[in-house]
């Protein structure tokens, strides 16, 4: 398990899918349920297909696909701003009304856990409605 700083943000494809009403699609999961890592960090973790990203206290965690990307600095990871990242983003807003989407500390480890689609993840986190 390694500690990283999580940076999130919109991607062109994430925005296209979200604005087009495709948040429950396989394409949206493949675009957003991901963790982009610096190639050196990715190799140091054993080049895993999937990783478990968790808050430092371990209370909140989510399995996502992992891959190496040259635009990510060592010690950082990037996740598109979507429900998967929101699971581990610190909700503290420091009176700004917006949580820390950049620079949140997280723990990352290789996992065999399945990556859930948005609907299944919501049901797992919040239970099924009546």
N, C-alpha and C positions, 0 to 999 in steps of 0.2 A: 504494500500500500504506500502510495506517495501523495504528498500534499502539493496542490497547485492553486493558482489563482484563476478563478472562472471569469471569463469575459463572455457576454452574450450580446447579440445584436440581430437585427433583421438581415436576411439574405434576399436576393432578388427572387429566387424560386420559392422561398418560404412565404414571402409577401404575395406572390402570384397565386399560390395555392390557398393561402388563408383568405385573401380577398375574394377568391373565386368560389368560396364555400366548400373547399375540399379538405377541411381539417380532420375528417374521419377516414381519409383515403390512405392507401398503402404508400402512395407517392409522398404524402405529407409526412408520414412516419419515417420514410427513408431519407427525406430531406432534413427533418428536424430532430429525430431521435439519434443524434450523433454527437460525438466528442472529437473535435479535431485537436491533435496534439503536435508539438514540435517533433520532428523525426527522431532526434536523439532521445527524447523522453519516451516516445512510442517504442523505440527499440529497447530501451532500458527496462520497459515493462514487459518485454517479450513479444511485442507486436500483436497484442490481443485483438480478436475480432470484435469482442464486446467488453465494455468496462462498466463497473458499478461506481457511479459518482455519488458521494454522500457529503452531508454537512459534517463539519469537524466533530460534532458531538454524536454523530451516527444516527440521529433521530429521523432524518429524512434521506432517502436514497432512491436512485433510479438507474436502471440498466439501459445503456445506449450502445449503439455501434461506435467503434473507434477506428480512426485512421490518422495517418501522418499527413501534415500539411506544412509546407515551407513558410507560410506567413505567420505562424504562431511562435512566439518567443519561448525559450526554455523556461520551464516552471509555470507556464500558463496553459490553459485549454480554452477552446472556443466552442460554444454550443449556440445554435440558433435560438432566438427568443421565442420559445413555445412552451407548452406544458412540461416537457421533460426538463428543461432548464429551470422552470419556475418551481419545481419540486425542491431544488437545492439552493435557490437564490434566497439570501437573507431578507426577510420581509421588513426589516427596520428601514424606515424612510428618513430618519433624522429631520422630521418636520418638513420634508420637501414634497411628500405625496408620491414619491417614486422610489422603489427599492434600489439597492446596489446591483445594477446589472453589469457592472465592471469591477473586477478586482475582489470578488468574494472568495474567501478561502474554502476549498473543498478537498476531500480525500478521493483518490481514484485508485481502483484496483481491478485487475482482470477478473472476469466473471463468466460463468456458464449460464447465468440467468437469461431468460427470454426477454427480448425487447418488446414491450407492449405497445399497441396502437393507442392513440389518444383516448378513445372511448374506454378501452379496458383499463388503462392507467387511471382514469377518473374513477371508475368503479372500484379499483383496488384501493385507491387513496381515501375515497369518501363513501364507499359502500353504494349499494344499488338503491335507487329511489323506490318509493312505494307505488 
